[in-house]
């Protein structure tokens, strides 16, 4: 999902119920059991709303993403500074629209290609590689990217508003494009085991927060008006 990639100023955020209940009752809850239960619960969901906010510790740049994803459709809006982008996915086509800087700096079109698009939507049909990329970004399966590996992850519990939560903490090593990150993921520990919030921080003060809510909903995504849609072949061909 676009909201899961490294953000522009260099910080990334990534994200068996019955079996876990039995294990918890026995007093043996592990990182592995929590992650397996969470993966299973995510796979059974029909949709979720994701809100991502990030602020840079080195500049005034901020990023905000709001996404509603389902099993076969989804939609999101992305804002990084003055750059804006919107994406939609239906079972048959994927669509992208935005201002000039959004189309170039966020999505990667060239300036001439962005000029061809103007205020309209670019479309890709199901079966194309671009459609597949959008599908992997804008459907429920992408949420598992929030989950860490078992190795190096620490598990604890806490209560918030009377609700018990699992807390997973880990770090990621610095790369050529991102600094070392400390990440905390909270997951509901009662009822269905699902992610609630992920927070990543870097030493320079950069912080990104992903909040997940409205689990079980189904996004209603409609295609843009035909008169406002341009086939990708006319833009990149």
C-alpha positions as CSV (number, residue, x, y, z in Angstrom):
1,X,0.0,0.0,0.0
2,X,1.3,3.5,-0.8
3,X,0.9,4.4,2.9
4,X,3.3,1.5,3.8
5,X,6.2,2.7,1.7
6,X,9.1,4.8,3.2
7,X,7.8,8.4,3.4
8,X,9.4,11.2,1.5
9,X,11.7,12.4,4.3
10,X,13.1,9.1,5.1
11,X,11.1,7.1,7.7
12,X,9.1,4.0,6.9
13,X,6.2,2.3,8.7
14,X,5.6,-0.8,7.9
15,X,1.7,-3.6,10.1
16,X,-6.0,-18.9,15.4
17,X,-8.1,-16.7,17.7
18,X,-9.4,-19.8,19.4
19,X,-6.0,-21.3,19.6
20,X,-4.6,-18.1,21.1
21,X,-7.4,-18.0,23.7
22,X,-6.5,-21.5,24.8
23,X,-2.8,-20.6,25.0
24,X,-3.5,-17.4,26.9
25,X,-5.7,-19.4,29.4
26,X,-2.7,-21.6,29.9
27,X,-0.5,-18.6,30.6
28,X,1.8,-19.1,27.6
29,X,1.3,-16.2,25.2
30,X,4.3,-15.6,22.9
31,X,5.3,-13.3,20.2
32,X,4.8,-16.1,17.7
33,X,1.3,-17.0,19.0
34,X,0.2,-13.3,18.9
35,X,1.5,-12.8,15.3
36,X,-0.1,-16.0,14.1
37,X,-3.4,-15.1,15.6
38,X,-3.2,-11.6,14.2
39,X,-2.4,-12.9,10.7
40,X,-5.4,-15.3,10.8
41,X,-7.7,-12.5,12.0
42,X,-6.6,-10.1,9.3
43,X,-7.2,-12.7,6.6
44,X,-10.8,-13.1,7.8
45,X,-11.6,-9.3,7.6
46,X,-13.6,-7.7,4.8
47,X,-12.1,-4.2,5.3
48,X,-10.4,-1.6,7.5
49,X,-9.7,2.1,7.6
50,X,-6.1,3.2,8.0
51,X,-5.0,6.7,8.9
52,X,-1.2,7.4,8.6
53,X,0.4,10.6,9.9
54,X,4.1,11.4,9.8
55,X,6.2,14.4,10.7
56,X,9.8,15.0,10.0
57,X,12.3,15.8,12.7
58,X,14.5,17.7,10.2
59,X,12.0,19.8,8.4
60,X,8.4,21.0,8.4
61,X,7.3,18.4,5.9
62,X,4.4,16.2,7.0
63,X,2.6,13.3,5.4
64,X,-1.0,12.1,5.8
65,X,-2.7,9.1,4.2
66,X,-6.3,8.0,4.7
67,X,-7.1,4.6,3.2
68,X,-10.2,2.4,3.2
69,X,-9.3,-1.1,2.0
70,X,-11.3,-4.2,1.3
71,X,-10.8,-7.7,-0.2
72,X,-11.1,-6.6,-3.8
73,X,-11.4,-2.8,-3.8
74,X,-10.0,0.2,-1.9
75,X,-9.3,3.9,-2.0
76,X,-6.8,6.3,-0.4
77,X,-5.7,9.9,-0.4
78,X,-2.0,10.9,0.1
79,X,-0.7,14.4,1.0
80,X,3.0,15.1,1.4
81,X,3.5,18.8,1.8
82,X,1.8,20.4,-1.2
83,X,1.8,17.2,-3.2
84,X,-1.6,15.4,-3.3
85,X,-2.6,12.0,-4.8
86,X,-5.7,9.9,-4.8
87,X,-6.0,6.2,-5.7
88,X,-9.0,3.9,-6.3
89,X,-9.3,0.2,-7.0
90,X,-12.3,-1.7,-8.3
91,X,-12.4,-5.4,-9.3
92,X,-11.8,-4.4,-12.9
93,X,-9.7,-1.2,-12.9
94,X,-7.3,0.9,-10.9
95,X,-7.2,4.7,-11.0
96,X,-4.8,7.5,-10.0
97,X,-5.4,11.3,-9.8
98,X,-3.6,14.2,-8.3
99,X,-1.9,17.5,-8.7
100,X,1.2,17.9,-10.7
101,X,3.6,17.4,-7.8
102,X,1.6,14.5,-6.5
103,X,1.7,12.6,-9.8
104,X,5.4,13.1,-10.2
105,X,6.9,13.0,-6.6
106,X,4.5,10.5,-5.1
107,X,3.5,8.3,-8.0
108,X,6.5,8.7,-10.3
109,X,5.1,10.0,-13.5
110,X,7.3,12.3,-15.6
111,X,6.3,16.0,-15.9
112,X,5.1,15.6,-19.5
113,X,3.0,12.6,-18.4
114,X,1.5,14.5,-15.5
115,X,0.6,17.3,-17.9
116,X,-1.3,14.9,-20.1
117,X,-3.3,13.7,-17.1
118,X,-4.1,17.2,-15.8
119,X,-7.1,17.0,-13.4
120,X,-8.3,13.7,-14.7
121,X,-7.8,10.1,-13.6
122,X,-5.3,7.6,-15.2
123,X,-6.7,4.1,-15.5
124,X,-5.2,0.6,-15.7
125,X,-7.3,-2.5,-16.4
126,X,-7.1,-5.7,-14.3
127,X,-4.4,-8.0,-15.6
128,X,-1.8,-5.3,-16.1
129,X,1.3,-5.0,-13.8
130,X,0.2,-1.5,-12.6
131,X,-3.2,-2.8,-11.6
132,X,-1.6,-5.7,-9.7
133,X,0.6,-3.2,-7.8
134,X,-2.4,-1.1,-6.9
135,X,-4.3,-4.2,-5.8
136,X,-1.5,-5.3,-3.5
137,X,-1.5,-1.8,-2.0
138,X,-5.2,-1.2,-1.6
139,X,-6.6,-4.5,-0.4
140,X,-6.7,-6.1,3.1
141,X,-3.8,-8.4,2.4
142,X,-1.4,-5.5,2.6
143,X,-2.1,-4.9,6.3
144,X,0.1,-7.9,7.2
145,X,3.1,-5.7,6.3
146,X,2.7,-4.0,9.6
147,X,3.6,-7.2,11.5
148,X,7.3,-7.8,12.5
149,X,9.3,-11.0,12.4
150,X,9.4,-13.0,15.6
151,X,13.1,-12.7,16.1
152,X,14.0,-9.5,17.8
153,X,10.5,-8.6,18.8
154,X,9.5,-8.1,22.5
155,X,6.0,-8.7,23.8
156,X,4.2,-7.1,26.7
157,X,0.6,-6.2,27.7
158,X,-1.1,-3.1,28.9
159,X,-4.6,-1.8,29.5
160,X,-6.1,1.3,27.9
161,X,-9.6,2.4,28.7
162,X,-10.3,-0.9,30.4
163,X,-9.3,-2.8,27.2
164,X,-6.3,-5.2,27.3
165,X,-3.7,-4.8,24.5
166,X,-0.7,-6.7,23.4
167,X,2.3,-4.5,22.8
168,X,5.0,-5.6,20.3
169,X,8.3,-3.6,20.1
170,X,11.3,-4.0,17.8
171,X,13.9,-2.0,15.9
172,X,14.9,-1.9,12.2
173,X,18.4,-1.3,11.0
174,X,19.3,1.8,9.1
175,X,19.5,1.5,5.3
176,X,20.6,3.8,2.6
177,X,17.2,5.6,2.5
178,X,15.9,5.2,6.1
179,X,17.4,5.7,9.6
180,X,17.2,3.2,12.4
181,X,13.7,2.9,13.6
182,X,12.1,2.0,16.9
183,X,8.6,0.6,16.3
184,X,5.7,-0.2,18.7
185,X,2.6,-2.1,17.5
186,X,-0.5,-2.4,19.7
187,X,-2.9,-5.3,19.1
188,X,-6.3,-6.0,20.7
189,X,-5.9,-8.8,23.2
190,X,-9.7,-9.4,23.7
191,X,-12.2,-10.4,21.1
192,X,-10.7,-10.5,17.6
193,X,-6.9,-10.2,17.7
194,X,-6.3,-7.2,15.3
195,X,-3.8,-4.3,15.1
196,X,-4.9,-1.0,16.6
197,X,-1.9,1.3,16.2
198,X,1.7,1.3,15.0
199,X,4.2,4.0,15.9
200,X,7.7,4.4,14.6
201,X,10.3,6.9,15.7
202,X,13.8,7.8,14.6
203,X,16.7,9.4,16.5
204,X,16.2,12.7,14.6
205,X,12.7,13.1,16.0
206,X,10.9,11.9,12.9
207,X,7.7,10.1,13.9
208,X,5.0,8.1,12.0
209,X,1.7,6.8,13.4
210,X,-0.6,4.4,11.7
211,X,-4.1,3.9,13.2
212,X,-6.4,1.1,12.2
213,X,-10.2,1.1,12.8
214,X,-13.6,0.1,11.4
215,X,-12.5,-3.5,11.0
216,X,-15.1,-5.6,9.1
217,X,-16.4,-2.7,7.0
218,X,-16.5,-2.9,3.2
219,X,-15.3,0.2,1.3
220,X,-17.7,1.4,-1.4
221,X,-15.4,2.4,-4.3
222,X,-16.9,3.7,-7.5
223,X,-15.1,4.3,-10.8
224,X,-14.5,8.0,-11.8
225,X,-16.8,9.4,-14.5
226,X,-15.8,8.1,-17.9
227,X,-15.4,11.7,-19.2
228,X,-12.7,12.3,-16.5
229,X,-10.7,9.1,-17.1
230,X,-7.7,8.6,-19.4
231,X,-6.4,5.2,-20.4
232,X,-2.8,4.8,-19.2
233,X,-1.7,4.0,-22.8
234,X,-2.5,7.6,-23.7
235,X,-0.3,8.9,-20.9
236,X,2.7,6.6,-20.8
237,X,2.5,5.2,-24.3
